[in-house]
Amino acid sequence: MYDTRIEVVDNFKFLGLTFDKKMTWKTHLKNLKQSCLSRSRILKILSKKAWAADRKMLIRIYKSLIRSKLDYGCPVYNSASSNSLQILNPVQNLCLRLATGAFRSSPVVSLEAETGEPNLDIRRKILSSNYIAKTLSIENHPNIMRTLNPLYVRKYENSNMKPTIGIQKKNLENNIPFNDTLVKTVPKEPWLLKQPKCDLSLSSYKKENVPAQLFQNEFKIKLTENFQSHIKIYTDGSKNEQAVGCALTIPEKNIVKRFGLNKNASIFHAELFALLQSLLTIKELGACNALIITDSLSCLQAIMNMFHENPLVKRVQEELSSIESFVEFLWCPSHVGIAGNEVADEEAKQALNIDVNHHELFLDEIKTIIKKKYLEEWNTKWVNISPNENKLRKIKNSVYPWKTSNRKSRLDEVCLMRMRVGHSKITHSHLFRREDRPLCDKCQEPMTIEHILIYCRNMRFRSPSFPSTSISDILKDNEESIKEALQFLKRNNYLKNL
């Protein structure tokens, strides 16, 4: 090209991803592993058994410095074979082991369940699904045609090859509502839009410190002095486990409108949709001056931000700019006896029982569904593990993290982790020395965490309140029982043996 010979190479790096001639991604994965392992040295320095940064901070360092590197480009390199992708697994395993202080022989599934960190395969599935949702949320995304209309569908159905993004979308759309994603269109320039006029003065009062009567009086004074000639529109949103709804009321004209939203929509979405419908109603009525009253401070703050990226916020701003009427917004606190707000709240609850007429969801709401789906699948796999096969499974019935796992003392944190997982220095170090399993000197029983805490006659100072019936009672997510277990080991000077 241009009298220059183009060199033929086996590997080429583009935007941080190393492409090889057979697209196996092995070179990229090996380089990525080495880069992440070099970064993991900071965790080795900061994590010791007796002193170190706390577990929460170490996991945060792992996520920001190492996992972020693993996440980059994973929807692309996820097309590698499952065997090739396993190259990266030791990176997370090492980091979780360092962060928690777990013993070297601890099962990987126990580390993941104790920390609440899914394995990299689940992580890649979540990020790939997020990429699909993001592609569908942008009007003119370069990859939208191949996502909506994937090629070679039959070929992938009859082979062991990893499916493309478009085929993944097709396989998942029964469980994830990708087609309900709210599309982000090209917005108008912010300087061409009308700046919303929002009165947030009542938010200066702290609701818990101010009596309801004071709010009612201040609200009445504000309406009388500033908005007497305005048509008042009250809006509210409501959400329960089965449905989401919103409503608007105009007491002066006896108008009530209710709207059913997608059950996965957030309360922010419901409140924002009520504001949009209020503007459309003002347009229908042709009102000169209108005041929209809402108890959602976050919605008003969002529409005041002219550079907000939420597509529904943009639509509210654009609709406001297209109305010739003078429209203002007023924030009022909820559940303080303001009549119009109480009526709107009741109507929003009634809207939960009507049919859905707004199916669209924000990108963030789709991402929440995606994460929930994969975490529930992971949790189901964990629950199906037999307690006889995994020591942590005897104690922990879910993969979601426990509050009691984070301790003020690093030594307590590490010892608690090792007790729950069931692998410690005294019980499993023989594996690395290639020796027989140790027996208790006094009881001549196999040395296990359960034996130490419940049965061992060498251990003294057991409190009468100590729950000695089962290991799950002692090490469950209960602050009092954990404190008692750690105190018991300290009285016996036994923490150093774990």
C-alpha positions, -999 to +999 in steps of 0.1 A: +000+000+000+015+034-011+047+015-022+050+000+013+048-037+018+023-047+044+039-071+069+021-104+076+021-111+113+006-138+135-007-114+161-018-078+160-029-055+189-058-032+183-075-011+210-059-032+237-070-065+223-045-089+207-060-106+176-043-138+164-046-153+129-070-181+140-090-159+163-085-182+193-076-153+216-050-175+234-022-149+230-045-121+244-056-143+273-021-153+283-009-116+281-040-105+301-033-131+328+003-121+332-007-084+334-033-091+360-010-113+381+016-085+382-011-062+395-021-087+421+012-081+439-003-051+456-028-074+472+000-097+485+016-067+501-016-054+517-029-088+529-014-106+558-031-128+584-024-107+615-024-072+600-036-059+566-061-037+549-096-050+557-114-074+534-138-049+520-110-026+509-090-055+494-119-066+473-125-030+462-088-028+451-092-061+432-123-048+414-108-015+404-073-025+395-076-061+383-112-071+375-117-039+354-088-051+332-105-085+329-138-068+320-123-048+292-133-062+258-148-094+273-179-093+250-153-097+222-128-122+235-157-142+251-159-160+217-128-180+227-133-216+237-142-225+273-108-242+278-090-211+266-110-188+289-101-209+319-066-194+316-080-163+335-097-182+363-066-184+386-064-146+386-097-141+404-091-172+426-058-158+438-072-123+445-102-136+465-079-158+485-056-129+493-085-106+501-102-130+525-071-146+539-085-181+531-063-211+534-046-223+502-067-255+500-100-236+502-125-246+474-130-219+448-168-222+449-166-215+487-145-184+481-170-170+456-200-178+478-184-162+509-174-130+491-205-128+469-183-125+438-195-147+408-170-166+387-156-150+356-178-170+333-209-155+349-193-121+349-187-124+312-223-134+306-235-104+325-213-080+306-221-095+272-259-092+280-253-056+291-236-049+258-266-063+239-289-040+259-267-010+254-266-017+216-304-017+215-307+014+236-288+036+210-307+046+179-279+043+153-255+019+170-230+005+144-238-031+156-276-029+159-283-046+125-263-077+134-277-078+169-313-077+156-307-098+125-278-123+132-262-142+104-256-180+102-281-189+129-285-225+117-247-230+115-243-220+152-272-241+163-255-273+150-220-266+162-200-261+194-189-226+184-197-197+208-228-178+195-225-143+182-240-113+201-271-114+179-277-151+185-271-146+223-298-119+222-322-143+204-315-171+230-320-148+260-349-126+250-375-150+266-359-143+300-345-107+295-368-081+279-342-066+255-370-055+231-384-032+259-353-011+261-360+026+258-341+039+228-318+069+232-325+092+202-303+121+191-313+149+216-318+185+208-290+209+217-294+219+254-292+256+246-323+253+224-344+238+253-364+257+279-348+255+313-373+239+337-383+262+366-384+241+397-392+253+433-373+230+457-375+254+487-395+230+509-366+204+506-345+227+529-366+213+558-357+179+572-388+158+572-379+139+604-373+171+624-403+191+611-440+185+621-464+178+593-485+208+602-456+231+594-452+216+560-489+220+553-488+256+563-457+264+542-473+246+512-505+266+515-486+299+518-465+291+487-496+282+466-514+314+477-485+338+472-469+324+440-492+300+422-528+312+428-536+316+391-520+282+381-538+250+374-524+225+399-515+190+388-504+165+414-484+134+404-471+103+421-458+069+414-462+035+432-444+002+431-449-032+447-435-067+439-460-074+412-466-041+394-456-004+389-480+025+383-483+062+383-511+088+383-519+124+380-548+144+394-562+179+386-586+187+414-599+219+398-611+200+367-619+166+383-593+149+361-577+117+371-553+097+349-537+064+358-509+045+340-496+010+343-459+005+338-436-025+332-433-044+365-395-041+363-396-002+361-381+017+390-401+042+411-380+070+395-392+058+361-429+059+373-425+094+388-408+107+356-435+092+334-461+109+355-444+143+348-443+136+311-480+127+311-487+159+330-471+180+303-491+162+276-523+168+296-514+205+298-509+205+260-544+190+256-560+215+280-542+245+265-537+260+300-520+293+303-502+287+336-497+253+352-480+240+383-469+204+385-465+192+421-445+161+428-429+144+458-400+131+438-370+153+444-347+132+422-370+136+392-369+174+395-332+175+399-329+152+368-350+175+346-331+205+358-298+190+344-299+199+308-271+175+300-288+145+316-285+113+294-317+095+304-340+094+273-372+099+293-356+130+311-347+143+276-383+137+264-397+156+294-373+186+287-382+186+250-420+183+257-417+212+281-399+233+255-426+226+229-454+239+252-464+275+249-480+276+283-459+287+313-452+256+334-435+254+368-427+225+391-430+224+428-416+198+452-436+188+482-429+161+509-449+129+508-472+116+536-474+149+556-512+155+550-510+176+518-544+168+504-536+168+466-505+147+472-524+122+493-550+118+465-523+113+439-506+087+461-539+068+464-546+070+427-510+057+419-517+027+442-549+021+422-528+022+390-511-010+402-542-029+393-547-017+357-532-031+325-497-021+315-497+006+288-460+016+290-437-013+285-404+004+280-375+002+304-343+022+310-310+007+302-301+006+339-334-013+346-325-039+319-291-043+335-307-049+369-328-077+354-297-092+337-277-092+369-306-106+390-311-134+364-275-146+365-271-142+402-302-163+408-289-190+385-256-190+404-275-191+437-295-221+425-263-240+416-249-232+451-281-244+469-280-276+449-245-285+462-248-311+489-238-299+524-218-332+527-196-321+497-188-285+509-183-273+544-194-238+538-227-251+523-236-265+557-236-229+571-245-207+542-277-212+521-271-184+496-243-167+477-251-133+489-225-118+512-230-117+550-224-085+571-207-104+599-179-115+575-164-079+578-146-075+611-126-047+627-097-070+633-079-085+603-070-116+624-106-121+634-117-117+598-093-143+585-100-168+612-138-165+607-133-170+570-112-201+576-137-215+601-167-211+578-149-226+548-136-254+570-100-252+557-073-239+581-036-244+589-043-270+616-068-290+597-054-289+561-017-281+561-009-318+560-020-318+523+010-297+514+034-318+535+020-350+521+012-364+555-017-382+570-047-363+583-039-350+619-058-364+649-067-346+681-042-354+708-067-359+735-098-371+716-081-391+689-106-378+664-099-362+630-090-326+634-118-305+619-133-270+627-165-287+639-145-309+663-126-279+677-156-258+683-181-284+696-165-317+707-129-313+716-122-319+753-089-299+751-109-267+745-120-251+778-140-220+788-171-229+768-199-204+778-233-219+788-248-197+761-224-210+735-246-227+708-228-261+707-254-281+689-242-275+653-215-257+633-242-238+614-256-223+646-222-212+658-210-196+625-242-183+610-248-147+601-254-135+637-232-110+654-236-124+689-228-160+680-197-149+659-184-128+688-189-157+712-171-181+688-141-158+684-139-151+722-140-189+728-109-194+705-091-164+721-096-177+756-080-210+744-052-191+726-062-209+695-065-183+667-029-187+658-035-223+649-061-214+622 
